[in-house]
Every structure is written in C-alpha cells, then in structure tokens.
Amino acid sequence: MNLSPDRLDDALSRGLAPLYVVAGEEPLLVTESADAIRAAAKADGYTDRRVLHAESGFDWSELRAAGQALSLFAEKTLIEVHLPTGSPGRDGGAAIKAAAENPPPDTVILIICAELDSRSRNSAWFKAVDKAGVTLYAWTPKGRDLIRWLEQRLRGAGLSAESDAVTLLAERVEGNLLAGAQDIAKLALLHPGERINAERMADAVADHARFAVFDLLDKALAGPPEAALRTLDRLREEGLEPFPIVAILASELRKLARVVSARDAEAVCAQIGVFRRRVPLMVQAARRHSPASVRWMMAVAGRADRGAKGVDRHDPWDDLVTLVWVLSAGREARSWMAASAAQLEPRIA
C-alpha cells in the first residue's frame, strides 16, 4: 500500500504493517514519518530495536539473520535499515524482496531512504514491500500544497492564521519545511491558542540566522565563490549547526538538477516552485553547470547530511566549503572535481 505522509497516522491507528519503506526528497517528512512508525511500534510492544546501516559493502545476509535470530525470542522487534544511497543493489533488493514475501514473525522492518529515482520506485523489491506492507514517499510540497501543509501544522500546534499570514510564512519558508516547523513551534510559544495575523507572523519569523542561510544560497547560485564562502564562514563563527545549511543547499540542488537539463530553464523554474526572485540566479547557476557536476554536488551534499546527523564521521563543514565553492565556481571547478572524484566516490557509496 502506498501512502502519503499525511495519511500515515490514520493507517498506523488501524495497526502496523510488517514492512515499511519511508523515502523522499523532503528530510523533515521522512524523519517525522519514521518517528511515527517507531512510536507506534513501541506502543504495540516492539521494544527491541535493531539498526542496520546498509552502506557500501553491507552484508545483506544480516537482514535475514536479524529476522531469524530475533524471532526466537518472545519480545517483538523493530529492525531499521538505513539505506543512504537509495539503492540496495542486487543482493539488497533480493533480501528485501524475500523479507516482504515471507516476513519474519513478531518483527516490523522499517527501511529508511533519502530520494529514490523512478527506477528504484518501480523495482521488484519496492513493489514487493508495497504489496506486503507500506511504501511512503515524501515529496516537497509546493504552492497550494505547501499552504495546506502549513495550515495543518498550525492547527496541530493549536493555532490558526489569516490567509495573508500563511502566505507570508510560505514565502519565508521557501520550501524548507524544517524552518516552517520551527517557526510554527515558536508561534505556539509566543501566542498559544491565538489567531495569527500577518504582522505577528512577520515578527515571529524574523530569524537572522536562517535568512543568512538563504543569503548564502543566493550568493552561491550567483557566484563567484568569495562572497558565498565569507558568508559560510560567518555562519560557522556564529555557531549555526550545519544541518539546516545542508538541507537548504540540498533542496536547491534538486531543483538545479531539473533546470540544468531544460531547454526552457525559466519555465521549469516556475513548474518546480523556484521562488520568483531566485529564478535569475537559478538560471545563472544552470549555465555554469552540467548534469554531471550537479550529480557530483548532490553526492557531496549527501555525505555532508550524514556527517551533520552523526552517521558519517566526516566533518560536514569540510563538505559545505567544497559544495559552496563548486556551486559558485561552476566550470572553473570542473578540473578539480574530476581530480577528486576517485577520492570522493568510495566515501559516498
């Protein structure tokens, strides 16, 4: 069964499935969906939790062994499989498919990915989970969908807001749901149970650090590198955590991947929700890059994300410096990217 994130709670209230795949381009929705499944499993007695990190060289027999070994005990078990590359490979696909066709008793398997391309979403292993359990893919809401998501989040926090206030919040969030969730949490503390107008919304979301991150993004898209790197240094000196910077850059790289191959870049920008004032910068960046260089930057962003979350020991700030420099420099960085590709690839596999 395929679900959207907003339907997950209702499905969980009717009982747990034996397998879940949670994936998507929106990190907050992926994280919160996985958290909801963990909470439901714990409430249902799945108190034993085992986490497997299916990175390069992972032995997929561990998944089968985990289900078989743990099923010998009376307690229920949640097995989490973190799949950072989004592709389990031939052995992993076969192991997941086998688990879906014959789920181990008293066990819930939760597979957490980042983005999955259309090939992965049409693979045999993904379809097997969809048939036996639940697949959930979290797209980044845009336009009216983003407005609805913010309104739902406000209601969940016990708030309501005038339409122009919600529109203002959507413009400030600029596709970064984590920032939107933080703003709404702040509003709930400042104005519990109240109806928020545009003036209060503007006061509540005036976050210098976050707007400095968007300033960094604009400078990185515009080039040259010097101004963007100075802004990145300032953010680090101010004590900002690397995760929101990584999240915003990764979100924009996904858009750039669409624009860089387009015949009509401005039309594609409008289709995928690039904010109007950022369209010239996105088109400018697309002219400096190729599909290959964008894929390379997305790989660096993926490693930075794992470093920011503590999954990878690599310093995410090192990757952010690399990412901002390459995004800003474009063609000037291609020879450097080619020289460093062999070194980077094993670390992002």
N, C-alpha and C positions, 0 to 999 in steps of 0.2 A: 504494500500500500504506500502510495506517495502522499506526503503531507507537506503543507507549507508551515512555517514556524508558528503562525497564529492559530493553527488547528491542533498543535501538539498537546496542549494541556487537556483539551477535551478528549483526545484519544487516550492519553495516559489515565484519565479518570475512569475509563472503561477497562483498564487492565494493561499489563505490559506485554509487548511482543517479544519473541525470543531473540530477534536481531534488529539492530538499528544501524543505518548509515546516516551520519549527520555531516553535511558538507556545504560549501557555498563560498561566495565572494565577500560576504559581509561577516567579519570576525565576531562582532557582538552577538549577532543572531545565532551563529554557530556555537559560541561559548554558552549562551543562555539556554539554548536547546539541549545541549549536552548536560548542563547543570540540572535542568528539569528532569531528564531521564535518570540521572544519578539519584536525585531526591526521591523520585517515585520508586526506584528500585530499593533504596534504603528503607523507605516506609513499608515496602512489601516484604521486608525480611532479607534482602540481598545484602547482607552485612559484610561479606568477604569480597574485597575488590582487588583485582589484579590488573596492572597496567603494562602493556606491551608497546614498545616503540619500534614500529616497522620501518626503520631507516635502511640505508644501503647495506646489503649483506645480511639482513634479518633472516633467521631460520624460521620459515612458516610452519614447520612441524611443532613449534612452541604453542601455536594456537590450538592445534589438535590435542597436544599433550595437556595443555591447561584445562581444556574441557573434560578430557577423560579423567585426569587425576583429581580435579576438584569435585567432580560429580560423585566420587566415592564417599564424600562427607555429607553429613546431614544438612549443613548450612547452605544457603543459596549464594551464588557467586555472580558478581558482575565482572566481566572481562572487557577492559577497554583496549582497543587497538588504535594507536595514533599513527596515522598514515600521512606524513607531511608532504610527500611528493604527489599524492592523489592517485597514484597508480601502483597497485600491488605487484605488478609483473605477473608472469605466467604462473609461478608457484603460489604466489599470494592469491591470485584470482581463483586458482583451483582449491586452495584451502578455505577461502571464504565461501565459495560455492558449495563445497562439501559440508561446511557448518550450517549453511542455510537449508540444505536438503535433508540433513539429519542433525538438528540442533541438540546439543548436549542437555541432559535434564537438569533442572534447577539452576539454569545458567542463562543470563542475558549477556549478549555480545553487543558492545557499542563500538562502532568504527567511526572515528572522527578524522575528517579530511579538511583540507582547505578547498580550493577550487577544483572542480572536475570538468574536463572538457567533454564535448558531446560524445566522443568515442567511449570514454570511461562510463558515462551515464547510460550508454547502450550496450555495455559489455555483459557477458554472461554472468559474472559474479554480482554485478549491480542488480540485474534483473532477478537473480535468484533471491537476493535479500528483499527486493521489492515484493516478490511473490510470497515469501515466508514471513516477512516482518515489515519493517517500516523504512522507507528512504525519505530523507528530508533534505531539500536543497534550499539554501538561504540566499536569494538574490538581494541585491541592494535596492531598497525601494526608492523610486524617483517620482517626481511630480505629485500627482494626487495620491499615489500610494504612500509617499513619504509623509504627506499631510495626515493621512489616515493613521499611519503608524504613530506619529507624534500625538495625535488626539487620543489614541488608545492608551499610550504611555501616560499621558496627563491624567486620564480617568483612573488608571491604575494607581496613580500617586494621590488620588483624592482631589484632583484639581480639574478645573475647566478653563477654557481660554477663548477670547474673542477671535474671530477668523483672521483679522489682520495681525494679531499677536502670534498665532500659529504660523502664518505665512512668514513673519519675521524670523521666527525660530528656524523654520525650514531653510531660509536663506543663510542664516548664520551657521547652521549645521553643515551645509554644503556637502551632503552625502556621508558625513561622518557620524554614524549612529551613536557611537560611544560618547561623542561630545554632546549630542542631543540628550542622551540618557543622563549624563552628568548635570546638564542644565536643568532638566526637569526635577532631578533629585534636589538641586539647590533651591528651586522654586518651592518645592514641598516643604523645605525647612523654613524659608522666609515667609511664605504666605499659605500656611496649611489650610486646606479646605476652601480656598478663595477662588474667585474667577479672575483670570489674569488678563489685563489689557495690554496694549502694545507698549505703553510707557514702562509698565512694570517688567515686561518681557525684556525690553532693551536694557534696563538697569541690571537685570539678573544675569544676562548672558554676556555682559561686558567683561570678558576674560582675556586679559592682555596676553597671557602665555599662549592660549590657543590661537588668537589672532596672529601672534608672532609666527606660529607654525604655518598658517596659511600664507603669511608674508614670505616665509622660507620657500613654500611651494611655488608661489608666483615668481620669485627670483630664480629658482631652479629651472622653471619652464622657460623663462625669458633668456637666461644666460647673460653674460658669461659667468664663470664659476665663482669669481672672487666675492661678489656681494652675497651670494647664497651661502658660501662657506663661512663668511663672517657671521651671518645670522645663525647658522647652525652652532658655531662656537658660543655665541651669546646664550642660546637656549640651554646649552650644556652647563655653562657657568651659572645660570640662574637655577639650576637644579631640576629642570624638567626631565621626567622619565622618558626613555627612548621610545616606549611602546606607542604613544599617540602619534609621534612623528612618523614611525614606520607605517602605522595604519593609514595615515593620510597619504603618504607617498605611494604606498601600495595600491590604494584605491585609485589614485590618479594614473598610475602606470597601467592599470587595467583599461582605463579609458584611452590612454595613449596607444595601447596595442590595437584598438579598433580604428583609431584615427590615422595611424601611420600608414595603413594599407588602403585607405579610402581614396576614391577618385575625387569626391567632393567632401573635403575634410570638415568644412563648416556645417554641412547638412548632417554629417554623422555626429558631430558635437551636439547638435540640437536633439538628435534622436536618443543619445545615451545620457543626456542630462548634465552636460558640462554647463556650468553657470555662465551667463551671457558675457560678463566682463572678463571671464577667463578664456573664452573661445580664441581670441587672437594669440594668446600665449600658448595654448594647446597646439594650434596650427603651426606656430613658430617652432615649437619643440618637435613636432612631427616632421618638419622639413630637415631637422638636424639628425634624425634617427632613422633606422631601418627596423623591420620586424625582428631581425636577429638581435640588434642591440637592445630592443625593448624586452625581449625574452631574457637576455642576459641580466638586465637590471631587475626584472621580476625575480630571477633566481637569487640575486643578492638580497633583495627585499625579503624573500622567504627565509633566508638564513638569518637576517637581522631580526625578523619576527621571532624565530626560535630562540635566538640569543636573548631578546628582550623578555621572553617568557621563562627563561632559565632552562629550556630544553637542550640548547646547544651552549657549550662553554665559550664560544666565540664572542668577543666583545661587540655588541650591536652598534656602538658608536663608531668603530672602525668601518663597519659596513655602511653606516649612514654617510660618513665622509666620502667613501667611494661612490655611493649611489648619487649623492648630490653633485659631486664633481662630474661624473659621467653624464648625468641628465642635463647638466648645464652646458657641458663642453660639446657634446654631440660627436661630430666627425673627428674632432681633434683627439678624442679619447679612443678611437677605434683600434689603433695600433696597440695601445696599452691593454685594451680588453682582450685582443687576440693573444697577446703575450701572457696574460694572466688566466686565460680560460682553463688551461690544463690544471692549474693550481686550484681554481675555484670549484671545478666540476665535482671532484670527489667529496668536497665538503657540503655540497648542496644535493648530492644524490639521495 
